[in-house]
Amino acid sequence: MNLLLLFLAFLLVLAVAAGGILLKHLHRKEAQLKSVLEQSRPEDAPSIPYEMSAIDQLLYDRCCRYMTEHKPFLVESFSLQDLANALYTNKGYLSKTINHFSGRNFRTYVNYYRVMYAMELYRNNMSLRVTDLSQLSGFHSTTSFFQSFKNVMGEPPSHWCSRVRRKYLKDNEKN
């Protein structure tokens, strides 16, 4: 009986020691993963106003990276549930994380990426009209594109496009 108790105590000590080693290993891996994600975070991702837990930051960074790499916002019907499924999380938790870190609700978060994409399209092809940009960047209507663009950029898309075109022509005259 004493030998059995001694053996069980020995197993318990081993389990506690292994758990401590595993915990240290997990903390190290979390720090490495966070470092990698911070380095791969897109520059145009909305900034983080203040800190939550490291796990919440990782989810937000994964979300931003997914939006940038896969461009799911180009599908008009893209939903919070679609994004949650892609990131293997639930939509309530994802919604709170997006709201917290971006300062935007899901719809304005998605529209931010759509506006950034429309701007990229225009820089690459200045013959595109504003209605083309609206359709190509996943908006339901030109009206929602105008509103979102003005909310993000502080000016209507037609003014922005004119300014970018003038700058492009001015820069090319010098060359």
C-alpha positions, 0 to 999 in steps of 0.5 A, spaced: 500 500 500 505 504 501 509 503 495 503 504 491 502 511 494 509 512 493 508 510 486 502 515 485 506 521 488 511 520 484 507 520 478 503 526 480 510 530 481 512 528 474 505 530 471 506 537 475 513 538 472 511 536 465 505 540 465 510 546 467 514 544 461 508 544 457 506 551 459 512 554 458 513 551 451 506 554 450 508 561 452 514 561 448 510 558 442 504 564 443 510 569 443 513 566 437 506 566 433 505 573 435 511 576 433 510 572 426 503 575 426 505 582 427 510 582 422 505 579 417 500 584 419 498 588 413 500 596 413 493 598 411 490 594 417 486 598 421 490 600 427 489 597 434 486 603 439 488 599 445 490 592 448 486 586 449 488 579 451 494 576 446 489 571 444 484 576 441 490 580 438 491 574 434 484 573 432 484 580 429 491 579 426 488 573 423 482 576 421 486 582 417 491 577 414 485 573 411 481 579 409 488 582 405 490 575 402 483 572 400 479 578 399 472 575 401 469 582 401 469 582 393 463 577 394 457 582 395 453 577 400 460 576 404 457 576 412 460 575 419 458 568 419 462 567 413 468 570 416 467 566 422 467 560 419 473 561 415 477 563 421 474 557 425 471 562 431 464 564 433 461 570 430 459 573 436 466 573 439 469 575 432 464 581 432 466 583 439 474 583 437 473 587 430 469 592 434 474 593 439 480 593 435 478 596 429 473 601 432 468 599 427 462 594 426 463 588 421 459 592 415 464 598 416 470 594 417 468 590 410 467 596 407 474 599 409 477 593 405 472 594 399 474 602 399 482 600 400 481 595 394 477 600 390 483 605 391 488 600 389 484 598 382 484 605 380 491 606 381 492 600 377 487 603 372 485 610 371 480 609 366 475 606 371 469 610 372 467 610 379 461 606 378 466 600 375 470 601 382 463 600 386 461 594 382 469 591 382 470 592 389 464 588 392 459 594 394 451 592 393 450 599 390 454 606 387 450 609 393 453 605 398 460 606 395 460 613 395 458 613 403 463 608 405 468 612 401 467 618 404 467 615 411 473 612 410 477 617 406 473 624 407 472 626 400 467 623 395 471 618 390 470 622 384 474 628 388 479 623 390 480 620 383 481 626 380 486 628 385 490 622 384 489 622 376 492 630 376 498 627 381 499 622 376 499 626 370 504 631 373 509 626 376 509 623 368 510 630 365 517 631 369 519 624 366 
